[in-house]
Amino acid sequence: MLCGEVDGMSPNSTRINLQKCKRGFLVKVPHYVFIVFMFALFMLPAGCNAKPKEKPLSLGYFTDIYSPSISSDGNQILFTGCGHTEFPACTIYRFERDSNKLHRYLPRSSAETLGGGRYSPTSTRFVFKIIPLDSNKELIFDDSQIAIVNQDGNGLRVITQSKGVKLSPTLSYDEKSVVFYRGPISDKGSPLRKQKTRVIGSDLYKVDVRTGEETQLTRLEFYGVSDLYITPDGKDVVFAGDSPMRLPHTENNDAVKQFEDNYKKKYHGNTIIHYPLDGSEINKAPVPLFTFDYGSDIPTVAKDGTIWFKGRVSEEHYIHFYQRYPDSTLKELSYGALGEGKQDKALIVLHNMVVTPDGSQIVTLNANQNTGQRFIGVLDTKSNVHSNLTVPASAENITIR
């Protein structure tokens, strides 16, 4: 769902979006152009001795960062960081804003990796993914599991046991359920399709934190998905799900293609939808939660039902950002409010955003389109002031247990 998003350690985005993002508009790139480009990319090093341009460090001390989350009081920022100068592997970090301290969460052993942390909407506990490593230190995504832990690293509980790549775990307000995406690993097809860190189709699941029982909520195999938001009453989950690869009652490819064509004609690119957590609508085809001109995605949802989202305007798909209030009124946000803009002649674009339950602060993940360098920032929604984080060079280690 996130334009150009390809996470380093973990497939938080279930596809490589074959689109080129520019501030204010979106240009679609045909698949054959992408294939020709990839072929040229692989062949280039063989024809010359040119070295790839070294990627600048994100946040000053990481080669890559993703999966930001913010605590309900706005003081703690979780994110997955890779390639830190003190710790090369990927793991979860926590930045404490008031004390300016950086904490690093370490796995129970060297045979696993942590990632994708997300704060509870009502406490400082958080859910995350544990991904095991094989004897060659390769990540076994298909055996990833979801766990929950206290902020101090104590009280670890692994709450899933099923196979499959798991994405975007999210705790309910009462902390009794976790909703997440699950899908099979991509290991079939041409070399370009055999990406064993990718999901070939994601569906929603709910797991009972106490019993570990999993309930499937959708049967659609979405090609692209966003972060999840559970409503305060625990009845529904809101997310963006793009391009289902099957329908609940059929796996007929022609029927799926016809559904997509009809959907686009009727709803355009509006992919923000919701499903009940009791699984009662598992056989229902997706319908937009609301419609906005030529498309809406990347929702972030507050407790009162306010939604911040990316909208596409007119047939040219001009990109703008909006705040949608519970009464359906809209307020357009400036690019600068979400950290977008120019930096040293390069374009800084928004990849993701997550809001506190009270809607007072939004943590943003932005990226330099030229270099890939990423930044984490915070928007104070009352003052409309956005500021990028600057974190210390060293981190305090916390082993989960």
C-alpha positions as CSV (number, residue, x, y, z in Angstrom):
1,M,0.0,0.0,0.0
2,L,2.8,2.4,0.8
3,C,4.3,3.7,-2.4
4,G,7.7,2.2,-3.2
5,E,7.7,0.5,0.3
6,V,10.1,-2.4,0.5
7,D,11.1,-3.2,4.1
8,G,14.5,-4.4,4.8
9,M,13.9,-7.2,7.3
10,S,10.3,-7.8,7.3
11,P,7.5,-7.8,4.7
12,N,5.3,-5.2,6.4
13,S,4.1,-4.2,3.0
14,T,2.8,-7.2,1.1
15,R,3.8,-6.0,-2.3
16,I,6.2,-3.8,-4.2
17,N,3.9,-1.1,-5.5
18,L,4.6,-0.6,-9.2
19,Q,4.1,3.1,-9.1
20,K,6.4,6.1,-8.9
21,C,5.4,8.7,-6.3
22,K,5.9,12.4,-6.7
23,R,4.7,15.2,-4.6
24,G,1.2,16.1,-5.7
25,F,0.7,13.4,-8.3
26,L,1.1,9.7,-9.0
27,V,2.4,8.2,-12.2
28,K,1.6,4.6,-13.0
29,V,4.4,2.5,-14.4
30,P,3.5,-0.4,-16.8
31,H,4.6,-3.9,-15.6
32,Y,6.8,-4.4,-18.7
33,V,8.7,-1.2,-17.9
34,F,9.4,-2.5,-14.4
35,I,10.7,-5.9,-15.8
36,V,13.0,-4.1,-18.3
37,F,14.2,-1.8,-15.6
38,M,15.0,-4.8,-13.2
39,F,16.8,-6.6,-16.0
40,A,19.0,-3.6,-16.7
41,L,19.6,-3.2,-13.0
42,F,20.9,-6.7,-12.6
43,M,23.0,-6.6,-15.7
44,L,24.6,-3.2,-15.1
45,P,27.3,-4.4,-12.5
46,A,28.5,-7.0,-15.0
47,G,29.2,-4.4,-17.6
48,C,31.2,-2.0,-15.5
49,N,33.0,-1.6,-12.2
50,A,30.6,1.0,-10.9
51,K,29.9,0.6,-7.2
52,P,26.3,1.1,-5.9
53,K,25.8,4.4,-4.2
54,E,26.1,3.9,-0.4
55,K,22.8,4.5,1.3
56,P,23.0,7.3,4.0
57,L,22.1,6.4,7.5
58,S,18.5,6.8,8.6
59,L,18.0,8.7,11.9
60,G,21.8,9.2,12.0
61,Y,22.8,5.7,13.1
62,F,20.7,3.1,11.1
63,T,20.8,1.8,7.6
64,D,17.0,1.3,7.6
65,I,14.0,2.0,9.9
66,Y,10.3,1.2,9.6
67,S,7.2,0.2,11.6
68,P,6.9,3.3,13.8
69,S,4.5,3.3,16.7
70,I,3.6,5.9,19.4
71,S,2.5,5.3,23.0
72,S,-0.9,6.6,24.1
73,D,0.8,9.4,26.1
74,G,2.9,10.4,23.1
75,N,6.2,10.1,25.0
76,Q,7.5,6.8,23.6
77,I,8.3,6.0,20.0
78,L,8.8,2.4,18.9
79,F,10.4,1.5,15.6
80,T,12.3,-1.3,13.9
81,G,15.9,-0.4,13.2
82,C,18.5,-2.2,11.1
83,G,22.2,-1.7,10.8
84,H,22.8,0.4,13.9
85,T,26.5,1.2,14.4
86,E,26.5,-0.7,17.7
87,F,24.2,-3.6,16.6
88,P,24.0,-4.6,12.9
89,A,21.0,-6.9,13.1
90,C,17.4,-5.6,12.9
91,T,15.4,-5.3,16.1
92,I,12.9,-3.1,17.9
93,Y,14.0,0.3,19.4
94,R,12.3,2.6,21.8
95,F,13.0,6.4,22.0
96,E,11.9,8.1,25.2
97,R,11.2,11.7,24.2
98,D,11.3,13.4,27.6
99,S,14.5,11.8,28.8
100,N,16.1,11.6,25.3
101,K,17.1,8.0,25.8
102,L,17.2,5.2,23.2
103,H,16.5,1.6,24.2
104,R,17.2,-1.5,22.2
105,Y,15.2,-4.7,22.7
106,L,17.2,-7.9,22.3
107,P,15.7,-11.3,21.5
108,R,15.9,-14.3,23.9
109,S,18.6,-15.9,21.8
110,S,20.7,-15.4,18.7
111,A,18.4,-17.7,16.8
112,E,15.6,-15.1,16.4
113,T,14.9,-11.5,15.4
114,L,12.4,-9.0,16.6
115,G,10.4,-6.5,14.5
116,G,7.1,-4.7,13.9
117,G,6.4,-3.4,17.4
118,R,3.0,-1.7,18.0
119,Y,1.9,-0.1,21.2
120,S,-1.4,-0.9,23.0
121,P,-3.9,1.9,22.8
122,T,-4.4,1.7,26.6
123,S,-1.1,0.8,28.2
124,T,2.7,0.7,27.6
125,R,2.6,-3.0,26.6
126,F,3.2,-3.7,22.9
127,V,2.8,-6.5,20.4
128,F,5.5,-7.5,17.9
129,K,6.8,-10.3,15.7
130,I,9.4,-12.9,16.5
131,I,11.1,-14.3,13.4
132,P,13.4,-17.4,13.8
133,L,16.7,-17.8,12.0
134,D,18.0,-21.0,10.4
135,S,21.5,-22.4,10.8
136,N,22.7,-20.1,8.1
137,K,21.2,-17.1,9.9
138,E,18.6,-16.7,7.3
139,L,15.2,-15.4,8.4
140,I,12.4,-18.0,8.4
141,F,9.4,-15.7,7.7
142,D,7.0,-18.5,7.4
143,D,7.6,-19.5,11.0
144,S,7.1,-16.0,12.4
145,Q,5.0,-15.6,15.5
146,I,3.3,-12.8,17.4
147,A,4.1,-11.9,21.0
148,I,3.2,-9.4,23.6
149,V,5.6,-7.9,26.2
150,N,5.7,-5.1,28.8
151,Q,7.7,-1.9,28.0
152,D,10.4,-2.9,30.4
153,G,11.0,-6.2,28.5
154,N,9.2,-8.4,31.1
155,G,6.1,-10.5,30.8
156,L,6.8,-12.0,27.4
157,R,4.0,-14.1,25.9
158,V,4.1,-15.7,22.5
159,I,0.4,-15.8,21.5
160,T,0.4,-17.5,18.1
161,Q,1.6,-20.9,16.8
162,S,0.4,-21.0,13.2
163,K,2.4,-21.1,10.1
164,G,2.6,-18.2,7.6
165,V,4.0,-14.7,7.4
166,K,2.4,-12.4,9.9
167,L,2.1,-8.7,9.5
168,S,1.0,-5.6,11.4
169,P,-0.1,-7.1,14.8
170,T,-2.5,-4.7,16.6
171,L,-3.9,-4.9,20.2
172,S,-7.5,-4.2,21.0
173,Y,-8.4,-1.5,23.6
174,D,-9.2,-4.2,26.2
175,E,-6.0,-6.0,25.3
176,K,-7.9,-9.3,24.9
177,S,-7.4,-9.7,21.2
178,V,-4.7,-9.1,18.6
179,V,-5.6,-8.6,14.9
180,F,-3.0,-9.2,12.2
181,Y,-2.5,-10.2,8.6
182,R,-1.4,-13.7,7.7
183,G,-0.4,-15.2,4.3
184,P,1.7,-17.8,2.6
185,I,5.3,-17.0,1.6
186,S,6.0,-16.2,-2.1
187,D,8.0,-19.1,-3.5
188,K,6.5,-19.8,-6.9
189,G,6.8,-18.4,-10.3
190,S,9.6,-16.6,-12.2
191,P,12.8,-15.5,-10.4
192,L,11.3,-12.0,-10.1
193,R,8.2,-13.5,-8.2
194,K,10.2,-15.8,-6.0
195,Q,10.7,-13.4,-3.1
196,K,10.8,-15.5,0.0
197,T,10.3,-12.4,2.2
198,R,7.0,-11.5,0.5
199,V,3.5,-12.6,1.0
200,I,1.4,-13.6,-2.0
201,G,-1.9,-12.7,-0.4
202,S,-2.8,-11.4,3.0
203,D,-6.0,-12.1,5.0
204,L,-7.1,-10.8,8.4
205,Y,-6.9,-13.0,11.5
206,K,-7.8,-12.4,15.2
207,V,-6.1,-14.2,18.0
208,D,-7.4,-14.5,21.6
209,V,-4.6,-13.3,23.8
210,R,-5.6,-15.7,26.6
211,T,-6.2,-18.9,24.7
212,G,-4.2,-18.4,21.5
213,E,-7.3,-19.4,19.4
214,E,-7.1,-17.8,15.9
215,T,-10.2,-16.7,13.9
216,Q,-10.0,-15.9,10.2
217,L,-11.8,-12.6,9.4
218,T,-11.4,-12.3,5.6
219,R,-11.0,-14.6,2.7
220,L,-9.7,-12.3,0.0
221,E,-5.9,-12.5,-0.2
222,F,-5.2,-8.8,-0.5
223,Y,-2.2,-7.9,-2.7
224,G,-1.5,-4.7,-0.6
225,V,-2.5,-3.8,3.0
226,S,-2.0,-1.0,5.5
227,D,-1.7,-0.8,9.3
228,L,-4.7,-2.0,11.3
229,Y,-6.9,-0.1,13.7
230,I,-9.4,-1.8,16.1
231,T,-12.4,0.3,17.1
232,P,-12.7,1.1,20.9
233,D,-15.7,-1.2,21.3
234,G,-13.7,-4.1,19.9
235,K,-16.3,-4.9,17.2
236,D,-14.5,-3.8,14.0
237,V,-11.1,-3.4,12.4
238,V,-10.3,-0.6,9.9
239,F,-7.6,-0.9,7.3
240,A,-6.8,-0.4,3.7
241,G,-6.9,-3.5,1.6
242,D,-6.0,-3.3,-2.1
243,S,-6.5,-5.7,-5.0
244,P,-8.0,-9.0,-3.6
245,M,-6.7,-12.0,-5.5
246,R,-9.7,-14.1,-4.7
247,L,-13.3,-13.7,-3.7
248,P,-15.1,-15.4,-0.7
249,H,-17.2,-17.8,-2.8
250,T,-14.9,-18.5,-5.8
251,E,-11.3,-18.7,-6.8
252,N,-12.1,-18.1,-10.5
253,N,-9.6,-15.6,-11.8
254,D,-12.1,-14.1,-14.3
255,A,-14.6,-13.4,-11.6
256,V,-11.9,-11.7,-9.5
257,K,-10.8,-9.6,-12.5
258,Q,-14.5,-8.6,-13.1
259,F,-14.9,-7.7,-9.5
260,E,-11.8,-5.4,-9.6
261,D,-13.0,-3.7,-12.8
262,N,-16.4,-3.1,-11.3
263,Y,-14.9,-1.9,-8.0
264,K,-12.7,0.6,-9.7
265,K,-15.5,2.0,-11.9
266,K,-17.7,2.4,-8.9
267,Y,-15.3,3.3,-6.1
268,H,-12.1,4.2,-7.9
269,G,-9.1,3.7,-5.6
270,N,-11.0,3.9,-2.3
271,T,-9.4,1.0,-0.4
272,I,-10.2,1.9,3.2
273,I,-12.6,-0.7,4.5
274,H,-13.7,-2.4,7.8
275,Y,-14.7,-5.9,8.9
276,P,-16.2,-7.2,12.1
277,L,-13.9,-9.0,14.6
278,D,-16.3,-11.8,15.2
279,G,-15.7,-13.2,11.6
280,S,-19.4,-12.9,10.7
281,E,-18.6,-11.2,7.4
282,I,-15.8,-13.5,6.2
283,N,-17.8,-14.2,3.0
284,K,-18.5,-10.5,2.3
285,A,-16.7,-8.7,-0.6
286,P,-15.0,-5.5,0.4
287,V,-16.9,-2.1,0.4
288,P,-15.3,1.2,1.1
289,L,-15.8,2.7,4.6
290,F,-16.2,6.0,2.8
291,T,-15.4,7.3,-0.7
292,F,-13.2,10.2,-1.6
293,D,-12.8,11.4,-5.2
294,Y,-10.3,9.1,-6.9
295,G,-9.0,7.1,-4.0
296,S,-8.0,6.9,-0.3
297,D,-5.5,4.8,1.6
298,I,-3.0,4.9,4.5
299,P,-5.6,5.4,7.2
300,T,-4.7,6.2,10.8
301,V,-7.6,6.2,13.1
302,A,-8.2,7.9,16.5
303,K,-10.5,6.7,19.3
304,D,-13.3,9.1,18.4
305,G,-13.4,7.8,14.8
306,T,-11.3,10.7,13.2
307,I,-9.3,9.3,10.3
308,W,-6.2,10.9,8.7
309,F,-5.6,9.5,5.2
310,K,-4.0,10.0,1.8
311,G,-6.4,11.0,-0.9
312,R,-6.1,11.1,-4.7
313,V,-7.8,13.9,-6.5
314,S,-9.1,13.9,-10.1
315,E,-8.1,11.5,-12.9
316,E,-4.5,12.7,-12.6
317,H,-4.4,11.2,-9.0
318,Y,-3.0,14.3,-7.4
319,I,-2.0,13.3,-3.8
320,H,-3.2,15.2,-0.8
321,F,-3.7,14.4,2.9
322,Y,-6.8,14.9,4.9
323,Q,-8.4,14.7,8.3
324,R,-11.9,13.2,8.2
325,Y,-14.0,13.9,11.3
326,P,-16.7,11.5,12.6
327,D,-19.4,13.7,11.0
328,S,-17.7,13.1,7.6
329,T,-16.4,16.7,7.3
330,L,-12.8,17.0,5.8
331,K,-9.8,19.2,6.6
332,E,-6.9,19.2,4.2
333,L,-3.4,19.0,5.7
334,S,-0.4,20.7,4.4
335,Y,2.5,18.6,3.1
336,G,4.8,20.2,5.7
337,A,2.5,19.2,8.6
338,L,3.4,15.5,7.8
339,G,7.1,16.1,7.1
340,E,6.9,16.2,3.3
341,G,8.8,18.7,1.2
342,K,12.2,19.5,-0.3
343,Q,15.5,18.7,1.4
344,D,18.7,19.5,-0.5
345,K,16.8,19.4,-3.8
346,A,15.4,15.9,-2.9
347,L,11.8,15.1,-2.3
348,I,10.8,13.9,1.2
349,V,7.6,11.8,1.0
350,L,5.4,10.2,3.6
351,H,5.5,6.4,3.9
352,N,3.4,5.8,7.0
353,M,1.7,7.5,9.9
354,V,0.3,6.3,13.2
355,V,-1.8,8.4,15.6
356,T,-2.3,8.3,19.4
357,P,-5.7,7.2,20.5
358,D,-6.7,10.7,21.6
359,G,-5.6,12.1,18.1
360,S,-3.2,14.6,19.6
361,Q,0.0,13.3,18.0
362,I,0.9,11.5,14.8
363,V,4.2,9.7,14.4
364,T,5.3,9.8,10.7
365,L,7.8,7.8,8.7
366,N,9.2,9.8,5.8
367,A,11.8,8.9,3.1
368,N,14.2,10.8,0.8
369,Q,13.1,9.7,-2.7
370,N,16.7,10.1,-4.0
371,T,18.6,8.2,-1.4
372,G,16.1,6.1,0.5
373,Q,17.1,7.6,3.8
374,R,14.3,7.5,6.3
375,F,13.2,9.9,9.0
376,I,10.8,9.6,12.0
377,G,8.9,12.7,13.0
378,V,5.9,13.7,15.2
379,L,3.0,16.0,14.3
380,D,1.3,17.8,17.1
381,T,-2.2,18.0,15.7
382,K,-3.3,20.9,17.9
383,S,-0.5,23.2,17.0
384,N,0.0,21.6,13.5
385,V,3.8,21.6,14.1
386,H,5.9,18.7,12.8
387,S,9.4,17.9,14.0
388,N,11.8,15.2,13.1
389,L,13.3,13.1,15.8
390,T,17.0,13.2,16.7
391,V,18.1,10.1,18.7
392,P,21.2,9.4,20.8
393,A,24.1,7.5,19.2
394,S,24.0,4.7,21.8
395,A,21.2,2.6,23.1
396,E,20.5,0.8,26.4
397,N,19.9,-2.9,25.8
398,I,16.8,-4.6,27.2
399,T,16.4,-8.4,26.8
400,I,12.8,-9.6,26.5
401,R,11.9,-12.3,28.9
